[in-house]
Amino acid sequence: MIRTFAIATAVLGLLTANAAAQNALSFWQGAALIDSASNACKNGGLVAAGNVFNSSYRARLNNGEPNSGITFVSGYSMLSHFNAGGGASDQMHGNGNYAARLLTGAVTSIPNPNNASLINGTYKFKIKPNPVAADTDNITIEGTITNWRGVANCTVKFRAAYRANPLNVIP
């Protein structure tokens, strides 16, 4: 029993130290409230004002890391948007272009993962604090995303609040 506890403690320490050293797994967890969704969203956007999504935000902290991104999860799908360049910052504060993947409840992705094309659109985010640092505890985002779920002209406005993952590792 003591040996198991010691091994678990050592592994947890290595994971935490490794993640903190690399900052490659820094992300924040929270929820997003949809303030409004344009009329075009009724054609497959599956989103409406008042919807709440579990959400996570991934800030790019160092040049060697993957792009920043934001994910919205509902009971039947997960929609992940990643900075596709052209933004005001690497952390998605300001205006920019995104590329997204949609995973549905049937555990399939739209578009097909073998297809090189992604859902594309634009974002406009006001992120506080700006810039985000590895030791940032709380983040808020007010934003707009176009082409939600790949639906042309489906524009969603949202507010989100995030708290740092205490272990700074992907659960």
VMD Tcl script that builds the backbone (N, CA, C; Angstrom):
set m [mol new atoms 513]
animate dup $m
set s [atomselect $m all]
$s set {name element resname resid chain x y z} {
  {N N MET 1 A 0.824 -1.191 0.000}
  {CA C MET 1 A 0.000 0.000 0.000}
  {C C MET 1 A 0.871 1.259 0.000}
  {N N ILE 2 A 1.891 1.275 0.869}
  {CA C ILE 2 A 2.784 2.439 0.931}
  {C C ILE 2 A 3.555 2.555 -0.374}
  {N N ARG 3 A 3.983 1.418 -0.923}
  {CA C ARG 3 A 4.724 1.431 -2.182}
  {C C ARG 3 A 3.853 1.997 -3.311}
  {N N THR 4 A 2.592 1.591 -3.380}
  {CA C THR 4 A 1.675 2.100 -4.405}
  {C C THR 4 A 1.495 3.602 -4.274}
  {N N PHE 5 A 1.322 4.067 -3.035}
  {CA C PHE 5 A 1.162 5.505 -2.798}
  {C C PHE 5 A 2.420 6.262 -3.224}
  {N N ALA 6 A 3.592 5.722 -2.892}
  {CA C ALA 6 A 4.850 6.386 -3.250}
  {C C ALA 6 A 5.018 6.458 -4.768}
  {N N ILE 7 A 4.672 5.386 -5.465}
  {CA C ILE 7 A 4.786 5.383 -6.923}
  {C C ILE 7 A 3.810 6.379 -7.534}
  {N N ALA 8 A 2.560 6.386 -7.046}
  {CA C ALA 8 A 1.557 7.327 -7.568}
  {C C ALA 8 A 1.988 8.758 -7.328}
  {N N THR 9 A 2.533 9.027 -6.140}
  {CA C THR 9 A 3.003 10.386 -5.820}
  {C C THR 9 A 4.153 10.788 -6.739}
  {N N ALA 10 A 5.069 9.867 -6.987}
  {CA C ALA 10 A 6.209 10.160 -7.868}
  {C C ALA 10 A 5.743 10.435 -9.291}
  {N N VAL 11 A 4.814 9.615 -9.796}
  {CA C VAL 11 A 4.308 9.816 -11.156}
  {C C VAL 11 A 3.585 11.159 -11.256}
  {N N LEU 12 A 2.748 11.465 -10.260}
  {CA C LEU 12 A 2.044 12.742 -10.259}
  {C C LEU 12 A 3.038 13.898 -10.242}
  {N N GLY 13 A 4.082 13.796 -9.453}
  {CA C GLY 13 A 5.108 14.839 -9.402}
  {C C GLY 13 A 5.808 15.008 -10.739}
  {N N LEU 14 A 6.137 13.899 -11.394}
  {CA C LEU 14 A 6.786 13.980 -12.705}
  {C C LEU 14 A 5.869 14.600 -13.748}
  {N N LEU 15 A 4.596 14.203 -13.756}
  {CA C LEU 15 A 3.655 14.771 -14.711}
  {C C LEU 15 A 3.510 16.269 -14.502}
  {N N THR 16 A 3.349 16.679 -13.256}
  {CA C THR 16 A 3.169 18.099 -12.959}
  {C C THR 16 A 4.418 18.889 -13.310}
  {N N ALA 17 A 5.591 18.386 -12.916}
  {CA C ALA 17 A 6.833 19.094 -13.210}
  {C C ALA 17 A 7.074 19.166 -14.707}
  {N N ASN 18 A 6.830 18.058 -15.404}
  {CA C ASN 18 A 7.040 18.028 -16.840}
  {C C ASN 18 A 6.113 19.008 -17.548}
  {N N ALA 19 A 4.836 19.015 -17.180}
  {CA C ALA 19 A 3.875 19.920 -17.820}
  {C C ALA 19 A 4.220 21.365 -17.527}
  {N N ALA 20 A 4.584 21.653 -16.290}
  {CA C ALA 20 A 4.921 23.030 -15.944}
  {C C ALA 20 A 6.178 23.481 -16.680}
  {N N ALA 21 A 7.137 22.566 -16.825}
  {CA C ALA 21 A 8.371 22.928 -17.513}
  {C C ALA 21 A 8.130 23.203 -18.983}
  {N N GLN 22 A 7.271 22.417 -19.607}
  {CA C GLN 22 A 7.033 22.584 -21.029}
  {C C GLN 22 A 5.966 23.618 -21.339}
  {N N ASN 23 A 5.039 23.805 -20.422}
  {CA C ASN 23 A 3.869 24.660 -20.645}
  {C C ASN 23 A 3.084 24.220 -21.875}
  {N N ALA 24 A 3.349 23.017 -22.368}
  {CA C ALA 24 A 2.692 22.557 -23.584}
  {C C ALA 24 A 1.277 22.054 -23.329}
  {N N LEU 25 A 0.935 21.797 -22.083}
  {CA C LEU 25 A -0.377 21.274 -21.769}
  {C C LEU 25 A -1.213 22.276 -21.000}
  {N N SER 26 A -0.840 23.544 -21.018}
  {CA C SER 26 A -1.577 24.555 -20.270}
  {C C SER 26 A -2.932 24.812 -20.911}
  {N N PHE 27 A -3.969 24.545 -20.141}
  {CA C PHE 27 A -5.308 24.846 -20.614}
  {C C PHE 27 A -6.192 25.136 -19.414}
  {N N TRP 28 A -7.305 25.749 -19.708}
  {CA C TRP 28 A -8.237 26.174 -18.674}
  {C C TRP 28 A -9.598 25.574 -18.976}
  {N N GLN 29 A -10.339 25.185 -17.931}
  {CA C GLN 29 A -11.639 24.562 -18.084}
  {C C GLN 29 A -12.733 25.470 -17.554}
  {N N GLY 30 A -13.914 25.412 -18.174}
  {CA C GLY 30 A -15.019 26.228 -17.705}
  {C C GLY 30 A -16.290 25.984 -18.476}
  {N N ALA 31 A -17.035 27.062 -18.670}
  {CA C ALA 31 A -18.317 26.980 -19.367}
  {C C ALA 31 A -18.514 28.230 -20.205}
  {N N ALA 32 A -19.307 28.073 -21.265}
  {CA C ALA 32 A -19.620 29.191 -22.158}
  {C C ALA 32 A -21.132 29.322 -22.275}
  {N N LEU 33 A -21.618 30.543 -22.157}
  {CA C LEU 33 A -23.031 30.868 -22.310}
  {C C LEU 33 A -23.227 31.537 -23.661}
  {N N ILE 34 A -24.146 31.027 -24.453}
  {CA C ILE 34 A -24.434 31.620 -25.761}
  {C C ILE 34 A -25.370 32.804 -25.555}
  {N N ASP 35 A -24.904 33.996 -25.933}
  {CA C ASP 35 A -25.724 35.205 -25.815}
  {C C ASP 35 A -26.677 35.356 -26.993}
  {N N SER 36 A -26.198 34.999 -28.190}
  {CA C SER 36 A -27.071 35.097 -29.368}
  {C C SER 36 A -26.541 34.188 -30.467}
  {N N ALA 37 A -27.453 33.774 -31.332}
  {CA C ALA 37 A -27.127 32.969 -32.504}
  {C C ALA 37 A -27.966 33.505 -33.655}
  {N N SER 38 A -27.327 33.760 -34.786}
  {CA C SER 38 A -28.035 34.335 -35.936}
  {C C SER 38 A -29.072 33.352 -36.491}
  {N N ASN 39 A -29.992 33.858 -37.296}
  {CA C ASN 39 A -31.048 33.027 -37.884}
  {C C ASN 39 A -30.503 31.874 -38.717}
  {N N ALA 40 A -29.340 32.068 -39.336}
  {CA C ALA 40 A -28.753 31.010 -40.160}
  {C C ALA 40 A -28.415 29.771 -39.329}
  {N N CYS 41 A -28.250 29.932 -38.023}
  {CA C CYS 41 A -27.906 28.805 -37.147}
  {C C CYS 41 A -29.030 27.777 -37.057}
  {N N LYS 42 A -30.241 28.157 -37.462}
  {CA C LYS 42 A -31.379 27.230 -37.433}
  {C C LYS 42 A -31.238 26.140 -38.486}
  {N N ASN 43 A -30.312 26.312 -39.429}
  {CA C ASN 43 A -30.103 25.352 -40.520}
  {C C ASN 43 A -28.937 24.420 -40.221}
  {N N GLY 44 A -28.929 23.788 -39.055}
  {CA C GLY 44 A -27.880 22.828 -38.713}
  {C C GLY 44 A -26.866 23.330 -37.715}
  {N N GLY 45 A -27.010 24.564 -37.229}
  {CA C GLY 45 A -26.071 25.084 -36.242}
  {C C GLY 45 A -26.262 24.485 -34.861}
  {N N LEU 46 A -27.483 24.014 -34.597}
  {CA C LEU 46 A -27.812 23.376 -33.319}
  {C C LEU 46 A -27.351 24.202 -32.124}
  {N N VAL 47 A -27.617 25.503 -32.166}
  {CA C VAL 47 A -27.237 26.400 -31.082}
  {C C VAL 47 A -28.263 27.513 -31.005}
  {N N ALA 48 A -28.536 27.973 -29.785}
  {CA C ALA 48 A -29.494 29.062 -29.594}
  {C C ALA 48 A -29.085 29.869 -28.373}
  {N N ALA 49 A -29.563 31.092 -28.305}
  {CA C ALA 49 A -29.292 31.939 -27.143}
  {C C ALA 49 A -29.746 31.203 -25.883}
  {N N GLY 50 A -28.921 31.277 -24.860}
  {CA C GLY 50 A -29.219 30.620 -23.595}
  {C C GLY 50 A -28.584 29.257 -23.437}
  {N N ASN 51 A -28.081 28.666 -24.533}
  {CA C ASN 51 A -27.385 27.381 -24.418}
  {C C ASN 51 A -26.113 27.555 -23.603}
  {N N VAL 52 A -25.780 26.543 -22.832}
  {CA C VAL 52 A -24.537 26.536 -22.061}
  {C C VAL 52 A -23.733 25.318 -22.495}
  {N N PHE 53 A -22.454 25.527 -22.752}
  {CA C PHE 53 A -21.552 24.459 -23.166}
  {C C PHE 53 A -20.427 24.320 -22.149}
  {N N ASN 54 A -20.028 23.084 -21.856}
  {CA C ASN 54 A -18.743 22.891 -21.194}
  {C C ASN 54 A -17.712 23.381 -22.193}
  {N N SER 55 A -16.674 24.017 -21.705}
  {CA C SER 55 A -15.711 24.604 -22.627}
  {C C SER 55 A -14.309 24.538 -22.042}
  {N N SER 56 A -13.332 24.491 -22.915}
  {CA C SER 56 A -11.941 24.599 -22.490}
  {C C SER 56 A -11.233 25.576 -23.420}
  {N N TYR 57 A -10.224 26.224 -22.876}
  {CA C TYR 57 A -9.429 27.185 -23.642}
  {C C TYR 57 A -7.978 26.779 -23.523}
  {N N ARG 58 A -7.289 26.735 -24.628}
  {CA C ARG 58 A -5.870 26.379 -24.686}
  {C C ARG 58 A -5.109 27.583 -25.205}
  {N N ALA 59 A -4.295 28.181 -24.368}
  {CA C ALA 59 A -3.499 29.342 -24.779}
  {C C ALA 59 A -2.114 28.896 -25.210}
  {N N ARG 60 A -1.670 29.413 -26.326}
  {CA C ARG 60 A -0.299 29.153 -26.772}
  {C C ARG 60 A 0.614 30.068 -25.952}
  {N N LEU 61 A 1.473 29.463 -25.140}
  {CA C LEU 61 A 2.340 30.233 -24.256}
  {C C LEU 61 A 3.752 30.386 -24.793}
  {N N ASN 62 A 4.186 29.448 -25.623}
  {CA C ASN 62 A 5.538 29.472 -26.177}
  {C C ASN 62 A 5.494 29.173 -27.666}
  {N N ASN 63 A 6.492 29.631 -28.393}
  {CA C ASN 63 A 6.525 29.458 -29.845}
  {C C ASN 63 A 6.484 28.009 -30.295}
  {N N GLY 64 A 7.024 27.084 -29.516}
  {CA C GLY 64 A 7.080 25.694 -29.923}
  {C C GLY 64 A 5.781 24.921 -29.713}
  {N N GLU 65 A 4.787 25.554 -29.116}
  {CA C GLU 65 A 3.538 24.864 -28.801}
  {C C GLU 65 A 2.556 24.904 -29.966}
  {N N PRO 66 A 1.558 24.014 -29.918}
  {CA C PRO 66 A 0.490 24.073 -30.928}
  {C C PRO 66 A -0.277 25.385 -30.817}
  {N N ASN 67 A -1.066 25.696 -31.823}
  {CA C ASN 67 A -1.856 26.922 -31.816}
  {C C ASN 67 A -2.863 26.929 -30.672}
  {N N SER 68 A -3.260 28.125 -30.280}
  {CA C SER 68 A -4.301 28.278 -29.269}
  {C C SER 68 A -5.615 27.742 -29.815}
  {N N GLY 69 A -6.516 27.385 -28.903}
  {CA C GLY 69 A -7.802 26.882 -29.339}
  {C C GLY 69 A -8.856 26.974 -28.252}
  {N N ILE 70 A -10.097 26.843 -28.666}
  {CA C ILE 70 A -11.226 26.859 -27.750}
  {C C ILE 70 A -12.173 25.740 -28.174}
  {N N THR 71 A -12.698 24.999 -27.193}
  {CA C THR 71 A -13.561 23.867 -27.465}
  {C C THR 71 A -14.887 24.032 -26.733}
  {N N PHE 72 A -15.973 23.675 -27.413}
  {CA C PHE 72 A -17.321 23.713 -26.848}
  {C C PHE 72 A -17.868 22.289 -26.884}
  {N N VAL 73 A -18.345 21.786 -25.745}
  {CA C VAL 73 A -18.845 20.423 -25.654}
  {C C VAL 73 A -20.289 20.445 -25.177}
  {N N SER 74 A -21.151 19.756 -25.917}
  {CA C SER 74 A -22.536 19.581 -25.483}
  {C C SER 74 A -22.759 18.087 -25.278}
  {N N GLY 75 A -23.971 17.699 -24.988}
  {CA C GLY 75 A -24.252 16.292 -24.760}
  {C C GLY 75 A -24.096 15.431 -25.993}
  {N N TYR 76 A -24.022 16.027 -27.172}
  {CA C TYR 76 A -23.993 15.241 -28.404}
  {C C TYR 76 A -22.867 15.610 -29.358}
  {N N SER 77 A -22.075 16.608 -29.036}
  {CA C SER 77 A -20.998 16.957 -29.956}
  {C C SER 77 A -19.910 17.775 -29.274}
  {N N MET 78 A -18.769 17.834 -29.942}
  {CA C MET 78 A -17.645 18.660 -29.499}
  {C C MET 78 A -17.161 19.447 -30.707}
  {N N LEU 79 A -17.034 20.751 -30.539}
  {CA C LEU 79 A -16.599 21.636 -31.611}
  {C C LEU 79 A -15.335 22.350 -31.151}
  {N N SER 80 A -14.233 22.109 -31.830}
  {CA C SER 80 A -12.949 22.701 -31.455}
  {C C SER 80 A -12.477 23.664 -32.534}
  {N N HIS 81 A -12.190 24.910 -32.134}
  {CA C HIS 81 A -11.682 25.947 -33.035}
  {C C HIS 81 A -10.221 26.211 -32.683}
  {N N PHE 82 A -9.366 26.289 -33.689}
  {CA C PHE 82 A -7.954 26.574 -33.466}
  {C C PHE 82 A -7.536 27.772 -34.300}
  {N N ASN 83 A -6.691 28.602 -33.724}
  {CA C ASN 83 A -6.174 29.770 -34.427}
  {C C ASN 83 A -5.514 29.307 -35.722}
  {N N ALA 84 A -5.970 29.849 -36.835}
  {CA C ALA 84 A -5.429 29.461 -38.142}
  {C C ALA 84 A -4.549 30.554 -38.728}
  {N N GLY 85 A -4.070 31.453 -37.885}
  {CA C GLY 85 A -3.219 32.537 -38.358}
  {C C GLY 85 A -4.025 33.766 -38.715}
  {N N GLY 86 A -3.357 34.884 -38.857}
  {CA C GLY 86 A -4.017 36.123 -39.214}
  {C C GLY 86 A -4.660 36.823 -38.031}
  {N N GLY 87 A -4.449 36.291 -36.813}
  {CA C GLY 87 A -5.048 36.886 -35.626}
  {C C GLY 87 A -4.196 37.991 -35.045}
  {N N ALA 88 A -4.784 38.708 -34.107}
  {CA C ALA 88 A -4.071 39.801 -33.450}
  {C C ALA 88 A -2.986 39.264 -32.519}
  {N N SER 89 A -3.141 38.026 -32.051}
  {CA C SER 89 A -2.115 37.420 -31.204}
  {C C SER 89 A -2.196 35.915 -31.318}
  {N N ASP 90 A -1.176 35.241 -30.854}
  {CA C ASP 90 A -1.170 33.786 -30.870}
  {C C ASP 90 A -2.182 33.207 -29.894}
  {N N GLN 91 A -2.680 33.989 -28.947}
  {CA C GLN 91 A -3.614 33.487 -27.941}
  {C C GLN 91 A -5.073 33.743 -28.318}
  {N N MET 92 A -5.342 34.197 -29.518}
  {CA C MET 92 A -6.673 34.423 -30.073}
  {C C MET 92 A -7.354 35.676 -29.520}
  {N N HIS 93 A -6.622 36.543 -28.855}
  {CA C HIS 93 A -7.198 37.820 -28.436}
  {C C HIS 93 A -7.255 38.720 -29.667}
  {N N GLY 94 A -8.423 39.254 -29.956}
  {CA C GLY 94 A -8.585 40.103 -31.135}
  {C C GLY 94 A -9.329 39.361 -32.235}
  {N N ASN 95 A -9.039 39.721 -33.476}
  {CA C ASN 95 A -9.721 39.130 -34.639}
  {C C ASN 95 A -8.796 38.156 -35.336}
  {N N GLY 96 A -9.385 37.128 -35.927}
  {CA C GLY 96 A -8.564 36.195 -36.678}
  {C C GLY 96 A -9.390 35.153 -37.390}
  {N N ASN 97 A -8.684 34.218 -37.992}
  {CA C ASN 97 A -9.293 33.109 -38.713}
  {C C ASN 97 A -9.105 31.835 -37.907}
  {N N TYR 98 A -10.092 30.954 -37.965}
  {CA C TYR 98 A -9.965 29.676 -37.282}
  {C C TYR 98 A -10.168 28.524 -38.259}
  {N N ALA 99 A -9.674 27.374 -37.854}
  {CA C ALA 99 A -9.983 26.097 -38.495}
  {C C ALA 99 A -10.582 25.236 -37.392}
  {N N ALA 100 A -11.632 24.478 -37.695}
  {CA C ALA 100 A -12.332 23.722 -36.656}
  {C C ALA 100 A -12.617 22.304 -37.079}
  {N N ARG 101 A -12.807 21.468 -36.064}
  {CA C ARG 101 A -13.276 20.095 -36.237}
  {C C ARG 101 A -14.520 19.930 -35.386}
  {N N LEU 102 A -15.478 19.180 -35.891}
  {CA C LEU 102 A -16.708 18.876 -35.174}
  {C C LEU 102 A -16.791 17.369 -34.997}
  {N N LEU 103 A -16.878 16.910 -33.748}
  {CA C LEU 103 A -17.100 15.499 -33.457}
  {C C LEU 103 A -18.543 15.349 -33.006}
  {N N THR 104 A -19.270 14.446 -33.636}
  {CA C THR 104 A -20.679 14.262 -33.295}
  {C C THR 104 A -20.849 13.106 -32.324}
  {N N GLY 105 A -22.058 12.933 -31.823}
  {CA C GLY 105 A -22.360 11.864 -30.886}
  {C C GLY 105 A -22.163 10.480 -31.473}
  {N N ALA 106 A -22.119 10.379 -32.780}
  {CA C ALA 106 A -21.867 9.093 -33.428}
  {C C ALA 106 A -20.369 8.802 -33.500}
  {N N VAL 107 A -19.568 9.622 -32.818}
  {CA C VAL 107 A -18.122 9.513 -32.786}
  {C C VAL 107 A -17.553 9.553 -34.198}
  {N N THR 108 A -18.072 10.474 -34.965}
  {CA C THR 108 A -17.537 10.736 -36.289}
  {C C THR 108 A -17.193 12.213 -36.357}
  {N N SER 109 A -16.275 12.543 -37.214}
  {CA C SER 109 A -15.919 13.953 -37.333}
  {C C SER 109 A -16.495 14.508 -38.616}
  {N N ILE 110 A -16.809 15.783 -38.554}
  {CA C ILE 110 A -17.321 16.490 -39.732}
  {C C ILE 110 A -16.388 17.665 -39.955}
  {N N PRO 111 A -15.674 17.829 -41.011}
  {CA C PRO 111 A -15.569 16.863 -42.105}
  {C C PRO 111 A -14.815 15.603 -41.689}
  {N N ASN 112 A -14.844 14.615 -42.547}
  {CA C ASN 112 A -14.162 13.355 -42.308}
  {C C ASN 112 A -12.693 13.638 -41.984}
  {N N PRO 113 A -12.130 12.979 -40.948}
  {CA C PRO 113 A -10.730 13.262 -40.596}
  {C C PRO 113 A -9.755 12.945 -41.709}
  {N N ASN 114 A -10.145 12.112 -42.674}
  {CA C ASN 114 A -9.264 11.818 -43.805}
  {C C ASN 114 A -9.322 12.910 -44.867}
  {N N ASN 115 A -10.268 13.825 -44.710}
  {CA C ASN 115 A -10.422 14.932 -45.646}
  {C C ASN 115 A -9.550 16.085 -45.155}
  {N N ALA 116 A -8.780 16.674 -46.027}
  {CA C ALA 116 A -7.866 17.743 -45.626}
  {C C ALA 116 A -8.595 19.033 -45.265}
  {N N SER 117 A -9.836 19.181 -45.720}
  {CA C SER 117 A -10.545 20.432 -45.451}
  {C C SER 117 A -11.087 20.460 -44.025}
  {N N LEU 118 A -11.155 21.636 -43.466}
  {CA C LEU 118 A -11.682 21.870 -42.130}
  {C C LEU 118 A -12.833 22.857 -42.216}
  {N N ILE 119 A -13.579 22.982 -41.133}
  {CA C ILE 119 A -14.538 24.069 -41.031}
  {C C ILE 119 A -13.718 25.335 -40.829}
  {N N ASN 120 A -14.004 26.364 -41.594}
  {CA C ASN 120 A -13.256 27.615 -41.487}
  {C C ASN 120 A -14.203 28.765 -41.201}
  {N N GLY 121 A -13.703 29.746 -40.505}
  {CA C GLY 121 A -14.480 30.937 -40.204}
  {C C GLY 121 A -13.609 31.963 -39.520}
  {N N THR 122 A -14.252 32.930 -38.911}
  {CA C THR 122 A -13.518 33.978 -38.210}
  {C C THR 122 A -13.961 34.032 -36.757}
  {N N TYR 123 A -13.102 34.613 -35.941}
  {CA C TYR 123 A -13.427 34.828 -34.540}
  {C C TYR 123 A -13.052 36.252 -34.167}
  {N N LYS 124 A -13.690 36.742 -33.129}
  {CA C LYS 124 A -13.334 38.010 -32.516}
  {C C LYS 124 A -13.478 37.805 -31.018}
  {N N PHE 125 A -12.342 37.741 -30.311}
  {CA C PHE 125 A -12.336 37.441 -28.886}
  {C C PHE 125 A -11.735 38.591 -28.090}
  {N N LYS 126 A -12.340 38.862 -26.953}
  {CA C LYS 126 A -11.780 39.761 -25.946}
  {C C LYS 126 A -11.444 38.879 -24.755}
  {N N ILE 127 A -10.153 38.627 -24.566}
  {CA C ILE 127 A -9.682 37.709 -23.534}
  {C C ILE 127 A -9.074 38.513 -22.390}
  {N N LYS 128 A -9.490 38.186 -21.170}
  {CA C LYS 128 A -8.925 38.820 -19.972}
  {C C LYS 128 A -8.433 37.735 -19.044}
  {N N PRO 129 A -7.208 37.843 -18.538}
  {CA C PRO 129 A -6.230 38.887 -18.826}
  {C C PRO 129 A -5.592 38.655 -20.193}
  {N N ASN 130 A -4.942 39.645 -20.669}
  {CA C ASN 130 A -4.248 39.563 -21.940}
  {C C ASN 130 A -2.866 40.177 -21.771}
  {N N PRO 131 A -1.794 39.427 -22.030}
  {CA C PRO 131 A -1.760 38.035 -22.446}
  {C C PRO 131 A -1.977 37.088 -21.266}
  {N N VAL 132 A -2.280 35.836 -21.596}
  {CA C VAL 132 A -2.425 34.780 -20.612}
  {C C VAL 132 A -1.034 34.232 -20.323}
  {N N ALA 133 A -0.758 33.946 -19.048}
  {CA C ALA 133 A 0.523 33.369 -18.641}
  {C C ALA 133 A 0.278 31.996 -18.029}
  {N N ALA 134 A 1.327 31.210 -17.877}
  {CA C ALA 134 A 1.196 29.857 -17.336}
  {C C ALA 134 A 0.584 29.852 -15.943}
  {N N ASP 135 A 0.802 30.898 -15.168}
  {CA C ASP 135 A 0.279 30.932 -13.802}
  {C C ASP 135 A -1.056 31.671 -13.676}
  {N N THR 136 A -1.708 31.974 -14.795}
  {CA C THR 136 A -3.013 32.629 -14.765}
  {C C THR 136 A -4.051 31.651 -14.216}
  {N N ASP 137 A -4.778 32.075 -13.178}
  {CA C ASP 137 A -5.788 31.205 -12.566}
  {C C ASP 137 A -7.135 31.278 -13.276}
  {N N ASN 138 A -7.589 32.489 -13.604}
  {CA C ASN 138 A -8.920 32.685 -14.166}
  {C C ASN 138 A -8.843 33.464 -15.470}
  {N N ILE 139 A -9.673 33.058 -16.433}
  {CA C ILE 139 A -9.720 33.715 -17.740}
  {C C ILE 139 A -11.189 33.919 -18.107}
  {N N THR 140 A -11.491 35.059 -18.696}
  {CA C THR 140 A -12.818 35.268 -19.277}
  {C C THR 140 A -12.642 35.597 -20.756}
  {N N ILE 141 A -13.610 35.155 -21.543}
  {CA C ILE 141 A -13.609 35.443 -22.975}
  {C C ILE 141 A -15.006 35.891 -23.370}
  {N N GLU 142 A -15.081 37.022 -24.054}
  {CA C GLU 142 A -16.300 37.447 -24.735}
  {C C GLU 142 A -15.971 37.338 -26.208}
  {N N GLY 143 A -16.827 36.657 -26.965}
  {CA C GLY 143 A -16.440 36.445 -28.346}
  {C C GLY 143 A -17.564 36.236 -29.320}
  {N N THR 144 A -17.157 36.253 -30.583}
  {CA C THR 144 A -18.032 35.984 -31.713}
  {C C THR 144 A -17.324 34.985 -32.613}
  {N N ILE 145 A -18.081 33.979 -33.073}
  {CA C ILE 145 A -17.556 32.970 -33.988}
  {C C ILE 145 A -18.498 32.888 -35.177}
  {N N THR 146 A -17.941 32.953 -36.392}
  {CA C THR 146 A -18.763 32.798 -37.604}
  {C C THR 146 A -18.684 31.355 -38.093}
  {N N ASN 147 A -19.649 30.958 -38.911}
  {CA C ASN 147 A -19.701 29.628 -39.518}
  {C C ASN 147 A -19.700 28.508 -38.475}
  {N N TRP 148 A -20.409 28.727 -37.360}
  {CA C TRP 148 A -20.534 27.739 -36.290}
  {C C TRP 148 A -20.982 26.404 -36.876}
  {N N ARG 149 A -20.322 25.324 -36.530}
  {CA C ARG 149 A -20.602 23.963 -37.025}
  {C C ARG 149 A -20.532 23.873 -38.547}
  {N N GLY 150 A -19.854 24.811 -39.192}
  {CA C GLY 150 A -19.729 24.794 -40.644}
  {C C GLY 150 A -20.936 25.331 -41.377}
  {N N VAL 151 A -21.860 25.954 -40.657}
  {CA C VAL 151 A -23.064 26.512 -41.263}
  {C C VAL 151 A -22.767 27.946 -41.697}
  {N N ALA 152 A -22.855 28.197 -43.001}
  {CA C ALA 152 A -22.573 29.537 -43.540}
  {C C ALA 152 A -23.460 30.577 -42.867}
  {N N ASN 153 A -22.860 31.678 -42.493}
  {CA C ASN 153 A -23.538 32.822 -41.881}
  {C C ASN 153 A -24.126 32.541 -40.500}
  {N N CYS 154 A -23.817 31.400 -39.906}
  {CA C CYS 154 A -24.237 31.118 -38.534}
  {C C CYS 154 A -23.218 31.779 -37.615}
  {N N THR 155 A -23.627 32.881 -36.989}
  {CA C THR 155 A -22.737 33.652 -36.127}
  {C C THR 155 A -23.221 33.539 -34.691}
  {N N VAL 156 A -22.302 33.175 -33.803}
  {CA C VAL 156 A -22.615 32.954 -32.398}
  {C C VAL 156 A -21.828 33.942 -31.540}
  {N N LYS 157 A -22.523 34.581 -30.600}
  {CA C LYS 157 A -21.869 35.434 -29.605}
  {C C LYS 157 A -21.964 34.714 -28.268}
  {N N PHE 158 A -20.857 34.715 -27.510}
  {CA C PHE 158 A -20.823 33.981 -26.250}
  {C C PHE 158 A -19.986 34.707 -25.203}
  {N N ARG 159 A -20.179 34.285 -23.953}
  {CA C ARG 159 A -19.345 34.694 -22.826}
  {C C ARG 159 A -18.890 33.419 -22.132}
  {N N ALA 160 A -17.623 33.370 -21.746}
  {CA C ALA 160 A -17.103 32.167 -21.103}
  {C C ALA 160 A -16.191 32.533 -19.938}
  {N N ALA 161 A -16.153 31.644 -18.962}
  {CA C ALA 161 A -15.264 31.799 -17.807}
  {C C ALA 161 A -14.524 30.487 -17.610}
  {N N TYR 162 A -13.231 30.590 -17.326}
  {CA C TYR 162 A -12.373 29.417 -17.204}
  {C C TYR 162 A -11.535 29.499 -15.933}
  {N N ARG 163 A -11.215 28.334 -15.411}
  {CA C ARG 163 A -10.339 28.210 -14.249}
  {C C ARG 163 A -9.201 27.280 -14.651}
  {N N ALA 164 A -8.012 27.571 -14.130}
  {CA C ALA 164 A -6.838 26.748 -14.466}
  {C C ALA 164 A -7.047 25.311 -14.015}
  {N N ASN 165 A -6.574 24.390 -14.823}
  {CA C ASN 165 A -6.543 22.989 -14.436}
  {C C ASN 165 A -5.490 22.887 -13.339}
  {N N PRO 166 A -5.858 22.470 -12.116}
  {CA C PRO 166 A -4.920 22.521 -10.990}
  {C C PRO 166 A -3.650 21.710 -11.181}
  {N N LEU 167 A -3.692 20.644 -11.957}
  {CA C LEU 167 A -2.490 19.839 -12.187}
  {C C LEU 167 A -1.785 20.236 -13.463}
  {N N ASN 168 A -2.421 21.084 -14.269}
  {CA C ASN 168 A -1.845 21.546 -15.525}
  {C C ASN 168 A -1.530 20.407 -16.477}
  {N N VAL 169 A -2.326 19.344 -16.389}
  {CA C VAL 169 A -2.170 18.222 -17.318}
  {C C VAL 169 A -3.539 17.851 -17.829}
  {N N ILE 170 A -3.581 17.213 -18.979}
  {CA C ILE 170 A -4.847 16.799 -19.560}
  {C C ILE 170 A -5.402 15.642 -18.730}
  {N N PRO 171 A -6.648 15.751 -18.254}
  {CA C PRO 171 A -7.194 14.689 -17.408}
  {C C PRO 171 A -7.434 13.406 -18.191}
}
mol reanalyze $m
mol bondsrecalc $m
mol representation Tube
mol addrep $m
